[in-house]
Amino acid sequence: MTKLRTDRSAFSFWLASGCTFGLLYVLGSYPIAKDMNTIMTRYDGKNTKPERFLLGSKDSVFAPNSMKRIEAELERRGIDYKFTNSFMYCFQIFKALNLLSEDYNRRGC
């Protein structure tokens, strides 16, 4: 079992995305989607897609469906973390994924 990354930072992600004119946004979402699928697909059978140049997919990393998927996994694992309705949901997604990755690294599936 490979260890998943637990030190993701939304601030660095957005800062680097701005400096690279959005290229890192597209390339950086591939490992995020891969980790989400590693943790969650076995239980919910869904698949999250990395961002594309044409954004707006309902199954992409930063879409509301992904937030619901992450919330369900947090609840299934017994991790007490709730999303709030705010415009900073990207930061909340990164925090939740760090918590999920940490739990996955510790307990496995």
Jmol script that loads the backbone (N, CA, C; Angstrom):
load data "model"
ATOM      1  N   MET A   1       0.843  -1.174   0.000  1.00  0.00           N
ATOM      2  CA  MET A   1       0.000   0.000   0.000  1.00  0.00           C
ATOM      3  C   MET A   1       0.891   1.241   0.000  1.00  0.00           C
ATOM      4  N   THR A   2       0.673   2.116  -0.946  1.00  0.00           N
ATOM      5  CA  THR A   2       1.429   3.356  -1.008  1.00  0.00           C
ATOM      6  C   THR A   2       0.854   4.371  -0.036  1.00  0.00           C
ATOM      7  N   LYS A   3       1.736   5.171   0.499  1.00  0.00           N
ATOM      8  CA  LYS A   3       1.318   6.242   1.407  1.00  0.00           C
ATOM      9  C   LYS A   3       0.805   7.410   0.577  1.00  0.00           C
ATOM     10  N   LEU A   4      -0.319   7.952   0.978  1.00  0.00           N
ATOM     11  CA  LEU A   4      -0.881   9.111   0.300  1.00  0.00           C
ATOM     12  C   LEU A   4      -0.348  10.385   0.926  1.00  0.00           C
ATOM     13  N   ARG A   5      -0.325  11.419   0.148  1.00  0.00           N
ATOM     14  CA  ARG A   5       0.199  12.704   0.595  1.00  0.00           C
ATOM     15  C   ARG A   5      -0.759  13.352   1.591  1.00  0.00           C
ATOM     16  N   THR A   6      -0.206  13.867   2.687  1.00  0.00           N
ATOM     17  CA  THR A   6      -1.045  14.494   3.723  1.00  0.00           C
ATOM     18  C   THR A   6      -0.686  15.958   3.971  1.00  0.00           C
ATOM     19  N   ASP A   7       0.115  16.532   3.116  1.00  0.00           N
ATOM     20  CA  ASP A   7       0.562  17.918   3.344  1.00  0.00           C
ATOM     21  C   ASP A   7       0.101  18.864   2.240  1.00  0.00           C
ATOM     22  N   ARG A   8      -1.058  18.602   1.683  1.00  0.00           N
ATOM     23  CA  ARG A   8      -1.568  19.484   0.627  1.00  0.00           C
ATOM     24  C   ARG A   8      -1.934  20.839   1.207  1.00  0.00           C
ATOM     25  N   SER A   9      -1.644  21.873   0.443  1.00  0.00           N
ATOM     26  CA  SER A   9      -1.976  23.226   0.867  1.00  0.00           C
ATOM     27  C   SER A   9      -2.758  23.914  -0.245  1.00  0.00           C
ATOM     28  N   ALA A  10      -3.964  24.316   0.048  1.00  0.00           N
ATOM     29  CA  ALA A  10      -4.788  24.991  -0.950  1.00  0.00           C
ATOM     30  C   ALA A  10      -4.187  26.343  -1.318  1.00  0.00           C
ATOM     31  N   PHE A  11      -3.618  27.025  -0.345  1.00  0.00           N
ATOM     32  CA  PHE A  11      -3.032  28.338  -0.630  1.00  0.00           C
ATOM     33  C   PHE A  11      -1.892  28.218  -1.634  1.00  0.00           C
ATOM     34  N   SER A  12      -0.976  27.259  -1.436  1.00  0.00           N
ATOM     35  CA  SER A  12       0.131  27.079  -2.385  1.00  0.00           C
ATOM     36  C   SER A  12      -0.389  26.651  -3.748  1.00  0.00           C
ATOM     37  N   PHE A  13      -1.428  25.814  -3.742  1.00  0.00           N
ATOM     38  CA  PHE A  13      -2.008  25.344  -4.997  1.00  0.00           C
ATOM     39  C   PHE A  13      -2.548  26.517  -5.808  1.00  0.00           C
ATOM     40  N   TRP A  14      -3.323  27.379  -5.165  1.00  0.00           N
ATOM     41  CA  TRP A  14      -3.904  28.520  -5.875  1.00  0.00           C
ATOM     42  C   TRP A  14      -2.852  29.551  -6.254  1.00  0.00           C
ATOM     43  N   LEU A  15      -1.868  29.768  -5.388  1.00  0.00           N
ATOM     44  CA  LEU A  15      -0.797  30.714  -5.699  1.00  0.00           C
ATOM     45  C   LEU A  15       0.010  30.241  -6.905  1.00  0.00           C
ATOM     46  N   ALA A  16       0.388  28.985  -6.894  1.00  0.00           N
ATOM     47  CA  ALA A  16       1.150  28.429  -8.015  1.00  0.00           C
ATOM     48  C   ALA A  16       0.302  28.378  -9.286  1.00  0.00           C
ATOM     49  N   SER A  17      -0.981  28.142  -9.147  1.00  0.00           N
ATOM     50  CA  SER A  17      -1.860  28.124 -10.318  1.00  0.00           C
ATOM     51  C   SER A  17      -1.918  29.497 -10.971  1.00  0.00           C
ATOM     52  N   GLY A  18      -1.963  30.532 -10.138  1.00  0.00           N
ATOM     53  CA  GLY A  18      -1.973  31.888 -10.681  1.00  0.00           C
ATOM     54  C   GLY A  18      -0.672  32.239 -11.369  1.00  0.00           C
ATOM     55  N   CYS A  19       0.444  31.795 -10.799  1.00  0.00           N
ATOM     56  CA  CYS A  19       1.758  32.094 -11.385  1.00  0.00           C
ATOM     57  C   CYS A  19       1.994  31.341 -12.693  1.00  0.00           C
ATOM     58  N   THR A  20       1.365  30.201 -12.849  1.00  0.00           N
ATOM     59  CA  THR A  20       1.550  29.410 -14.071  1.00  0.00           C
ATOM     60  C   THR A  20       0.372  29.569 -15.021  1.00  0.00           C
ATOM     61  N   PHE A  21      -0.451  30.598 -14.794  1.00  0.00           N
ATOM     62  CA  PHE A  21      -1.600  30.907 -15.641  1.00  0.00           C
ATOM     63  C   PHE A  21      -2.564  29.724 -15.762  1.00  0.00           C
ATOM     64  N   GLY A  22      -2.774  29.023 -14.680  1.00  0.00           N
ATOM     65  CA  GLY A  22      -3.755  27.951 -14.632  1.00  0.00           C
ATOM     66  C   GLY A  22      -3.248  26.581 -15.018  1.00  0.00           C
ATOM     67  N   LEU A  23      -2.010  26.478 -15.483  1.00  0.00           N
ATOM     68  CA  LEU A  23      -1.491  25.175 -15.893  1.00  0.00           C
ATOM     69  C   LEU A  23      -1.379  24.227 -14.703  1.00  0.00           C
ATOM     70  N   LEU A  24      -0.909  24.736 -13.575  1.00  0.00           N
ATOM     71  CA  LEU A  24      -0.792  23.884 -12.393  1.00  0.00           C
ATOM     72  C   LEU A  24      -2.166  23.453 -11.882  1.00  0.00           C
ATOM     73  N   TYR A  25      -3.176  24.286 -12.089  1.00  0.00           N
ATOM     74  CA  TYR A  25      -4.538  23.927 -11.692  1.00  0.00           C
ATOM     75  C   TYR A  25      -4.961  22.641 -12.395  1.00  0.00           C
ATOM     76  N   VAL A  26      -4.655  22.563 -13.685  1.00  0.00           N
ATOM     77  CA  VAL A  26      -5.017  21.380 -14.460  1.00  0.00           C
ATOM     78  C   VAL A  26      -4.124  20.198 -14.090  1.00  0.00           C
ATOM     79  N   LEU A  27      -2.819  20.409 -14.050  1.00  0.00           N
ATOM     80  CA  LEU A  27      -1.887  19.320 -13.750  1.00  0.00           C
ATOM     81  C   LEU A  27      -1.943  18.896 -12.291  1.00  0.00           C
ATOM     82  N   GLY A  28      -2.191  19.826 -11.399  1.00  0.00           N
ATOM     83  CA  GLY A  28      -2.222  19.523  -9.974  1.00  0.00           C
ATOM     84  C   GLY A  28      -3.456  18.764  -9.535  1.00  0.00           C
ATOM     85  N   SER A  29      -4.499  18.786 -10.349  1.00  0.00           N
ATOM     86  CA  SER A  29      -5.711  18.079  -9.966  1.00  0.00           C
ATOM     87  C   SER A  29      -5.617  16.578 -10.257  1.00  0.00           C
ATOM     88  N   TYR A  30      -4.652  16.140 -11.049  1.00  0.00           N
ATOM     89  CA  TYR A  30      -4.504  14.713 -11.328  1.00  0.00           C
ATOM     90  C   TYR A  30      -4.157  13.909 -10.070  1.00  0.00           C
ATOM     91  N   PRO A  31      -3.141  14.318  -9.277  1.00  0.00           N
ATOM     92  CA  PRO A  31      -2.872  13.540  -8.061  1.00  0.00           C
ATOM     93  C   PRO A  31      -3.993  13.627  -7.030  1.00  0.00           C
ATOM     94  N   ILE A  32      -4.711  14.739  -6.999  1.00  0.00           N
ATOM     95  CA  ILE A  32      -5.823  14.878  -6.064  1.00  0.00           C
ATOM     96  C   ILE A  32      -6.926  13.895  -6.435  1.00  0.00           C
ATOM     97  N   ALA A  33      -7.275  13.841  -7.718  1.00  0.00           N
ATOM     98  CA  ALA A  33      -8.311  12.910  -8.183  1.00  0.00           C
ATOM     99  C   ALA A  33      -7.877  11.467  -7.976  1.00  0.00           C
ATOM    100  N   LYS A  34      -6.607  11.185  -8.206  1.00  0.00           N
ATOM    101  CA  LYS A  34      -6.090   9.822  -8.029  1.00  0.00           C
ATOM    102  C   LYS A  34      -6.222   9.388  -6.568  1.00  0.00           C
ATOM    103  N   ASP A  35      -5.855  10.267  -5.650  1.00  0.00           N
ATOM    104  CA  ASP A  35      -5.964   9.940  -4.229  1.00  0.00           C
ATOM    105  C   ASP A  35      -7.426   9.784  -3.801  1.00  0.00           C
ATOM    106  N   MET A  36      -8.298  10.648  -4.303  1.00  0.00           N
ATOM    107  CA  MET A  36      -9.716  10.523  -3.981  1.00  0.00           C
ATOM    108  C   MET A  36     -10.244   9.166  -4.450  1.00  0.00           C
ATOM    109  N   ASN A  37      -9.873   8.772  -5.654  1.00  0.00           N
ATOM    110  CA  ASN A  37     -10.347   7.493  -6.176  1.00  0.00           C
ATOM    111  C   ASN A  37      -9.740   6.320  -5.417  1.00  0.00           C
ATOM    112  N   THR A  38      -8.486   6.447  -4.996  1.00  0.00           N
ATOM    113  CA  THR A  38      -7.848   5.389  -4.212  1.00  0.00           C
ATOM    114  C   THR A  38      -8.584   5.166  -2.902  1.00  0.00           C
ATOM    115  N   ILE A  39      -8.958   6.245  -2.247  1.00  0.00           N
ATOM    116  CA  ILE A  39      -9.602   6.152  -0.941  1.00  0.00           C
ATOM    117  C   ILE A  39     -11.064   5.724  -1.053  1.00  0.00           C
ATOM    118  N   MET A  40     -11.798   6.260  -2.021  1.00  0.00           N
ATOM    119  CA  MET A  40     -13.254   6.158  -2.001  1.00  0.00           C
ATOM    120  C   MET A  40     -13.894   5.189  -2.979  1.00  0.00           C
ATOM    121  N   THR A  41     -13.285   4.909  -4.109  1.00  0.00           N
ATOM    122  CA  THR A  41     -13.959   4.143  -5.155  1.00  0.00           C
ATOM    123  C   THR A  41     -14.360   2.749  -4.707  1.00  0.00           C
ATOM    124  N   ARG A  42     -13.581   2.143  -3.866  1.00  0.00           N
ATOM    125  CA  ARG A  42     -13.890   0.785  -3.407  1.00  0.00           C
ATOM    126  C   ARG A  42     -15.250   0.717  -2.711  1.00  0.00           C
ATOM    127  N   TYR A  43     -15.650   1.795  -2.061  1.00  0.00           N
ATOM    128  CA  TYR A  43     -16.892   1.779  -1.289  1.00  0.00           C
ATOM    129  C   TYR A  43     -18.073   2.405  -2.011  1.00  0.00           C
ATOM    130  N   ASP A  44     -17.831   3.432  -2.824  1.00  0.00           N
ATOM    131  CA  ASP A  44     -18.980   4.071  -3.463  1.00  0.00           C
ATOM    132  C   ASP A  44     -19.084   3.797  -4.962  1.00  0.00           C
ATOM    133  N   GLY A  45     -18.063   3.210  -5.557  1.00  0.00           N
ATOM    134  CA  GLY A  45     -18.113   2.841  -6.964  1.00  0.00           C
ATOM    135  C   GLY A  45     -18.065   4.009  -7.933  1.00  0.00           C
ATOM    136  N   LYS A  46     -17.816   5.211  -7.435  1.00  0.00           N
ATOM    137  CA  LYS A  46     -17.772   6.399  -8.293  1.00  0.00           C
ATOM    138  C   LYS A  46     -16.331   6.710  -8.655  1.00  0.00           C
ATOM    139  N   ASN A  47     -16.169   7.600  -9.628  1.00  0.00           N
ATOM    140  CA  ASN A  47     -14.845   7.965 -10.102  1.00  0.00           C
ATOM    141  C   ASN A  47     -14.773   9.480 -10.279  1.00  0.00           C
ATOM    142  N   THR A  48     -13.811  10.114  -9.655  1.00  0.00           N
ATOM    143  CA  THR A  48     -13.606  11.550  -9.795  1.00  0.00           C
ATOM    144  C   THR A  48     -12.586  11.790 -10.889  1.00  0.00           C
ATOM    145  N   LYS A  49     -12.894  12.740 -11.760  1.00  0.00           N
ATOM    146  CA  LYS A  49     -11.999  13.048 -12.876  1.00  0.00           C
ATOM    147  C   LYS A  49     -11.155  14.265 -12.544  1.00  0.00           C
ATOM    148  N   PRO A  50      -9.904  14.275 -13.006  1.00  0.00           N
ATOM    149  CA  PRO A  50      -9.105  15.494 -12.835  1.00  0.00           C
ATOM    150  C   PRO A  50      -9.663  16.617 -13.706  1.00  0.00           C
ATOM    151  N   GLU A  51      -9.304  17.831 -13.373  1.00  0.00           N
ATOM    152  CA  GLU A  51      -9.772  18.983 -14.138  1.00  0.00           C
ATOM    153  C   GLU A  51      -9.246  18.914 -15.564  1.00  0.00           C
ATOM    154  N   ARG A  52      -9.988  19.472 -16.451  1.00  0.00           N
ATOM    155  CA  ARG A  52      -9.590  19.577 -17.855  1.00  0.00           C
ATOM    156  C   ARG A  52      -9.457  21.056 -18.193  1.00  0.00           C
ATOM    157  N   PHE A  53      -9.015  21.344 -19.393  1.00  0.00           N
ATOM    158  CA  PHE A  53      -8.943  22.744 -19.798  1.00  0.00           C
ATOM    159  C   PHE A  53     -10.333  23.353 -19.888  1.00  0.00           C
ATOM    160  N   LEU A  54     -11.319  22.539 -20.244  1.00  0.00           N
ATOM    161  CA  LEU A  54     -12.707  22.997 -20.248  1.00  0.00           C
ATOM    162  C   LEU A  54     -13.332  22.548 -18.937  1.00  0.00           C
ATOM    163  N   LEU A  55     -13.456  23.445 -18.004  1.00  0.00           N
ATOM    164  CA  LEU A  55     -13.945  23.117 -16.667  1.00  0.00           C
ATOM    165  C   LEU A  55     -15.457  23.008 -16.667  1.00  0.00           C
ATOM    166  N   GLY A  56     -15.992  22.455 -15.621  1.00  0.00           N
ATOM    167  CA  GLY A  56     -17.424  22.399 -15.462  1.00  0.00           C
ATOM    168  C   GLY A  56     -17.992  21.004 -15.396  1.00  0.00           C
ATOM    169  N   SER A  57     -17.168  19.989 -15.411  1.00  0.00           N
ATOM    170  CA  SER A  57     -17.669  18.621 -15.307  1.00  0.00           C
ATOM    171  C   SER A  57     -18.258  18.405 -13.919  1.00  0.00           C
ATOM    172  N   LYS A  58     -19.392  17.729 -13.855  1.00  0.00           N
ATOM    173  CA  LYS A  58     -20.032  17.490 -12.552  1.00  0.00           C
ATOM    174  C   LYS A  58     -19.265  16.483 -11.715  1.00  0.00           C
ATOM    175  N   ASP A  59     -18.342  15.746 -12.306  1.00  0.00           N
ATOM    176  CA  ASP A  59     -17.564  14.741 -11.586  1.00  0.00           C
ATOM    177  C   ASP A  59     -16.119  15.170 -11.378  1.00  0.00           C
ATOM    178  N   SER A  60     -15.816  16.446 -11.528  1.00  0.00           N
ATOM    179  CA  SER A  60     -14.439  16.901 -11.396  1.00  0.00           C
ATOM    180  C   SER A  60     -14.065  17.114  -9.933  1.00  0.00           C
ATOM    181  N   VAL A  61     -12.797  17.372  -9.686  1.00  0.00           N
ATOM    182  CA  VAL A  61     -12.261  17.471  -8.334  1.00  0.00           C
ATOM    183  C   VAL A  61     -12.949  18.555  -7.509  1.00  0.00           C
ATOM    184  N   PHE A  62     -13.184  19.710  -8.086  1.00  0.00           N
ATOM    185  CA  PHE A  62     -13.711  20.831  -7.315  1.00  0.00           C
ATOM    186  C   PHE A  62     -15.204  21.063  -7.550  1.00  0.00           C
ATOM    187  N   ALA A  63     -15.925  20.044  -7.966  1.00  0.00           N
ATOM    188  CA  ALA A  63     -17.361  20.160  -8.202  1.00  0.00           C
ATOM    189  C   ALA A  63     -18.132  19.803  -6.928  1.00  0.00           C
ATOM    190  N   PRO A  64     -19.360  20.283  -6.816  1.00  0.00           N
ATOM    191  CA  PRO A  64     -20.167  19.964  -5.627  1.00  0.00           C
ATOM    192  C   PRO A  64     -20.371  18.466  -5.409  1.00  0.00           C
ATOM    193  N   ASN A  65     -20.442  17.673  -6.471  1.00  0.00           N
ATOM    194  CA  ASN A  65     -20.593  16.229  -6.305  1.00  0.00           C
ATOM    195  C   ASN A  65     -19.400  15.632  -5.576  1.00  0.00           C
ATOM    196  N   SER A  66     -18.219  16.166  -5.820  1.00  0.00           N
ATOM    197  CA  SER A  66     -17.022  15.674  -5.125  1.00  0.00           C
ATOM    198  C   SER A  66     -17.081  16.017  -3.651  1.00  0.00           C
ATOM    199  N   MET A  67     -17.619  17.188  -3.323  1.00  0.00           N
ATOM    200  CA  MET A  67     -17.753  17.551  -1.913  1.00  0.00           C
ATOM    201  C   MET A  67     -18.685  16.585  -1.198  1.00  0.00           C
ATOM    202  N   LYS A  68     -19.779  16.213  -1.846  1.00  0.00           N
ATOM    203  CA  LYS A  68     -20.712  15.257  -1.241  1.00  0.00           C
ATOM    204  C   LYS A  68     -20.044  13.901  -1.075  1.00  0.00           C
ATOM    205  N   ARG A  69     -19.244  13.533  -2.048  1.00  0.00           N
ATOM    206  CA  ARG A  69     -18.528  12.254  -1.981  1.00  0.00           C
ATOM    207  C   ARG A  69     -17.524  12.256  -0.827  1.00  0.00           C
ATOM    208  N   ILE A  70     -16.820  13.370  -0.663  1.00  0.00           N
ATOM    209  CA  ILE A  70     -15.851  13.491   0.433  1.00  0.00           C
ATOM    210  C   ILE A  70     -16.572  13.474   1.778  1.00  0.00           C
ATOM    211  N   GLU A  71     -17.696  14.193   1.876  1.00  0.00           N
ATOM    212  CA  GLU A  71     -18.463  14.199   3.129  1.00  0.00           C
ATOM    213  C   GLU A  71     -18.925  12.792   3.506  1.00  0.00           C
ATOM    214  N   ALA A  72     -19.375  12.027   2.524  1.00  0.00           N
ATOM    215  CA  ALA A  72     -19.831  10.662   2.795  1.00  0.00           C
ATOM    216  C   ALA A  72     -18.676   9.794   3.297  1.00  0.00           C
ATOM    217  N   GLU A  73     -17.497   9.973   2.723  1.00  0.00           N
ATOM    218  CA  GLU A  73     -16.338   9.184   3.143  1.00  0.00           C
ATOM    219  C   GLU A  73     -15.870   9.594   4.536  1.00  0.00           C
ATOM    220  N   LEU A  74     -15.904  10.889   4.829  1.00  0.00           N
ATOM    221  CA  LEU A  74     -15.558  11.349   6.177  1.00  0.00           C
ATOM    222  C   LEU A  74     -16.494  10.722   7.203  1.00  0.00           C
ATOM    223  N   GLU A  75     -17.767  10.696   6.885  1.00  0.00           N
ATOM    224  CA  GLU A  75     -18.747  10.110   7.795  1.00  0.00           C
ATOM    225  C   GLU A  75     -18.528   8.604   7.934  1.00  0.00           C
ATOM    226  N   ARG A  76     -18.245   7.919   6.822  1.00  0.00           N
ATOM    227  CA  ARG A  76     -18.025   6.482   6.863  1.00  0.00           C
ATOM    228  C   ARG A  76     -16.821   6.117   7.727  1.00  0.00           C
ATOM    229  N   ARG A  77     -15.787   6.949   7.675  1.00  0.00           N
ATOM    230  CA  ARG A  77     -14.581   6.698   8.458  1.00  0.00           C
ATOM    231  C   ARG A  77     -14.668   7.239   9.881  1.00  0.00           C
ATOM    232  N   GLY A  78     -15.722   7.958  10.194  1.00  0.00           N
ATOM    233  CA  GLY A  78     -15.894   8.475  11.544  1.00  0.00           C
ATOM    234  C   GLY A  78     -15.037   9.691  11.851  1.00  0.00           C
ATOM    235  N   ILE A  79     -14.679  10.445  10.837  1.00  0.00           N
ATOM    236  CA  ILE A  79     -13.873  11.660  11.022  1.00  0.00           C
ATOM    237  C   ILE A  79     -14.831  12.836  11.179  1.00  0.00           C
ATOM    238  N   ASP A  80     -14.673  13.581  12.258  1.00  0.00           N
ATOM    239  CA  ASP A  80     -15.562  14.699  12.559  1.00  0.00           C
ATOM    240  C   ASP A  80     -15.053  15.960  11.869  1.00  0.00           C
ATOM    241  N   TYR A  81     -15.524  16.183  10.649  1.00  0.00           N
ATOM    242  CA  TYR A  81     -15.182  17.389   9.906  1.00  0.00           C
ATOM    243  C   TYR A  81     -16.373  17.735   9.035  1.00  0.00           C
ATOM    244  N   LYS A  82     -16.854  18.942   9.145  1.00  0.00           N
ATOM    245  CA  LYS A  82     -18.029  19.369   8.388  1.00  0.00           C
ATOM    246  C   LYS A  82     -17.648  20.515   7.459  1.00  0.00           C
ATOM    247  N   PHE A  83     -18.217  20.486   6.271  1.00  0.00           N
ATOM    248  CA  PHE A  83     -18.052  21.587   5.335  1.00  0.00           C
ATOM    249  C   PHE A  83     -19.029  22.689   5.697  1.00  0.00           C
ATOM    250  N   THR A  84     -18.585  23.915   5.546  1.00  0.00           N
ATOM    251  CA  THR A  84     -19.483  25.045   5.743  1.00  0.00           C
ATOM    252  C   THR A  84     -19.773  25.645   4.374  1.00  0.00           C
ATOM    253  N   ASN A  85     -20.891  26.297   4.258  1.00  0.00           N
ATOM    254  CA  ASN A  85     -21.229  26.944   2.989  1.00  0.00           C
ATOM    255  C   ASN A  85     -20.476  28.263   2.897  1.00  0.00           C
ATOM    256  N   SER A  86     -19.360  28.216   2.222  1.00  0.00           N
ATOM    257  CA  SER A  86     -18.586  29.435   2.060  1.00  0.00           C
ATOM    258  C   SER A  86     -17.889  29.393   0.715  1.00  0.00           C
ATOM    259  N   PHE A  87     -17.370  30.526   0.319  1.00  0.00           N
ATOM    260  CA  PHE A  87     -16.683  30.595  -0.957  1.00  0.00           C
ATOM    261  C   PHE A  87     -15.281  29.990  -0.869  1.00  0.00           C
ATOM    262  N   MET A  88     -14.847  29.595   0.301  1.00  0.00           N
ATOM    263  CA  MET A  88     -13.518  29.028   0.506  1.00  0.00           C
ATOM    264  C   MET A  88     -13.549  27.497   0.516  1.00  0.00           C
ATOM    265  N   TYR A  89     -14.456  26.906  -0.252  1.00  0.00           N
ATOM    266  CA  TYR A  89     -14.611  25.457  -0.170  1.00  0.00           C
ATOM    267  C   TYR A  89     -13.393  24.706  -0.667  1.00  0.00           C
ATOM    268  N   CYS A  90     -12.566  25.321  -1.502  1.00  0.00           N
ATOM    269  CA  CYS A  90     -11.340  24.657  -1.957  1.00  0.00           C
ATOM    270  C   CYS A  90     -10.428  24.363  -0.767  1.00  0.00           C
ATOM    271  N   PHE A  91     -10.316  25.303   0.153  1.00  0.00           N
ATOM    272  CA  PHE A  91      -9.495  25.094   1.341  1.00  0.00           C
ATOM    273  C   PHE A  91     -10.070  23.960   2.192  1.00  0.00           C
ATOM    274  N   GLN A  92     -11.385  23.888   2.257  1.00  0.00           N
ATOM    275  CA  GLN A  92     -12.029  22.832   3.021  1.00  0.00           C
ATOM    276  C   GLN A  92     -11.815  21.467   2.367  1.00  0.00           C
ATOM    277  N   ILE A  93     -11.835  21.427   1.036  1.00  0.00           N
ATOM    278  CA  ILE A  93     -11.588  20.167   0.326  1.00  0.00           C
ATOM    279  C   ILE A  93     -10.177  19.681   0.606  1.00  0.00           C
ATOM    280  N   PHE A  94      -9.199  20.576   0.550  1.00  0.00           N
ATOM    281  CA  PHE A  94      -7.816  20.179   0.815  1.00  0.00           C
ATOM    282  C   PHE A  94      -7.656  19.682   2.251  1.00  0.00           C
ATOM    283  N   LYS A  95      -8.275  20.345   3.211  1.00  0.00           N
ATOM    284  CA  LYS A  95      -8.201  19.926   4.603  1.00  0.00           C
ATOM    285  C   LYS A  95      -8.841  18.547   4.774  1.00  0.00           C
ATOM    286  N   ALA A  96     -10.010  18.352   4.180  1.00  0.00           N
ATOM    287  CA  ALA A  96     -10.695  17.067   4.284  1.00  0.00           C
ATOM    288  C   ALA A  96      -9.881  15.957   3.619  1.00  0.00           C
ATOM    289  N   LEU A  97      -9.269  16.238   2.472  1.00  0.00           N
ATOM    290  CA  LEU A  97      -8.454  15.221   1.810  1.00  0.00           C
ATOM    291  C   LEU A  97      -7.206  14.886   2.618  1.00  0.00           C
ATOM    292  N   ASN A  98      -6.636  15.873   3.280  1.00  0.00           N
ATOM    293  CA  ASN A  98      -5.496  15.591   4.156  1.00  0.00           C
ATOM    294  C   ASN A  98      -5.917  14.680   5.312  1.00  0.00           C
ATOM    295  N   LEU A  99      -7.092  14.947   5.885  1.00  0.00           N
ATOM    296  CA  LEU A  99      -7.595  14.095   6.968  1.00  0.00           C
ATOM    297  C   LEU A  99      -7.879  12.680   6.478  1.00  0.00           C
ATOM    298  N   LEU A 100      -8.498  12.561   5.312  1.00  0.00           N
ATOM    299  CA  LEU A 100      -8.786  11.241   4.750  1.00  0.00           C
ATOM    300  C   LEU A 100      -7.512  10.482   4.407  1.00  0.00           C
ATOM    301  N   SER A 101      -6.539  11.176   3.833  1.00  0.00           N
ATOM    302  CA  SER A 101      -5.268  10.529   3.472  1.00  0.00           C
ATOM    303  C   SER A 101      -4.532  10.058   4.715  1.00  0.00           C
ATOM    304  N   GLU A 102      -4.567  10.863   5.754  1.00  0.00           N
ATOM    305  CA  GLU A 102      -3.925  10.477   7.011  1.00  0.00           C
ATOM    306  C   GLU A 102      -4.576   9.223   7.594  1.00  0.00           C
ATOM    307  N   ASP A 103      -5.901   9.183   7.567  1.00  0.00           N
ATOM    308  CA  ASP A 103      -6.622   8.013   8.067  1.00  0.00           C
ATOM    309  C   ASP A 103      -6.348   6.791   7.190  1.00  0.00           C
ATOM    310  N   TYR A 104      -6.308   6.987   5.874  1.00  0.00           N
ATOM    311  CA  TYR A 104      -6.023   5.886   4.949  1.00  0.00           C
ATOM    312  C   TYR A 104      -4.610   5.339   5.188  1.00  0.00           C
ATOM    313  N   ASN A 105      -3.635   6.239   5.402  1.00  0.00           N
ATOM    314  CA  ASN A 105      -2.267   5.802   5.655  1.00  0.00           C
ATOM    315  C   ASN A 105      -2.164   5.024   6.969  1.00  0.00           C
ATOM    316  N   ARG A 106      -2.976   5.396   7.943  1.00  0.00           N
ATOM    317  CA  ARG A 106      -2.932   4.760   9.251  1.00  0.00           C
ATOM    318  C   ARG A 106      -3.687   3.429   9.262  1.00  0.00           C
ATOM    319  N   ARG A 107      -4.930   3.414   8.739  1.00  0.00           N
ATOM    320  CA  ARG A 107      -5.781   2.239   8.852  1.00  0.00           C
ATOM    321  C   ARG A 107      -5.918   1.431   7.571  1.00  0.00           C
ATOM    322  N   GLY A 108      -5.524   2.012   6.452  1.00  0.00           N
ATOM    323  CA  GLY A 108      -5.750   1.335   5.174  1.00  0.00           C
ATOM    324  C   GLY A 108      -7.138   1.624   4.668  1.00  0.00           C
ATOM    325  N   CYS A 109      -7.685   0.672   3.932  1.00  0.00           N
ATOM    326  CA  CYS A 109      -9.004   0.866   3.315  1.00  0.00           C
ATOM    327  C   CYS A 109      -9.996   1.234   4.364  1.00  0.00           C
TER     328      CYS A 109
END
end "model"
wireframe off; spacefill off
backbone 0.3
color backbone group
